[in-house]
Amino acid sequence: MLHERLVELRKSKKMTQKDLAKKIHISRDTYAQYEIGRRKPDYETLERIANFFDVTTDYLLGRTDDPSPADKSSDDLTKQYPIL
């Protein structure tokens, strides 16, 4: 699922693998391996990819079909459950 989403997102931005790899600070060869499913990004790289495309890591990993990041204000537990 990850490799399919990476291809789809990159193409939606009309970017080459080289352009995207440069933006997320990895080599084109490494990124190409992600797109063909031979390698998986480490956590930090996965976060950079998600941030670049403004999607969640769950979306990249296929855990949800909703690419939109959640509204962080509604997820802030300290606001929902203040310390008394």
Secondary structure, 3 states (H helix, E strand, C coil): CHHHHHHHHHHHCCCCHHHHHHHCCCCHHHHHHHHCCCCCCCHHHHHHHHHHHCCCHHHHHCCCCCCCCCCHHHHCHHHHCCCC
